[in-house]
């Protein structure tokens, strides 16, 4: 596959290179439960201070690293988020 096609494929994948938490996925990015089950008030309050723990697109547990200047969370399927 030529390099241009790889870059286009990577850019088309959701979540690749995003710098903010994803919203509107089918899963809650904090507890991993279905987003449609309710408002997840506790999760929304906790997310003000914590990074996401689950991918909102595929419900996989993400590798999270918290640093003094922010955080990064990596889903093996959808890439990295930073905050």
Secondary structure, DSSP 8 states (H G I E B T S, - for coil): --HHHHHHHHHHSTTTT--S---S-SB-TTT-SBGGG---HHHHHHHTTS---B-TTT--B-EEEEETTEEEEEETTTEEEE-
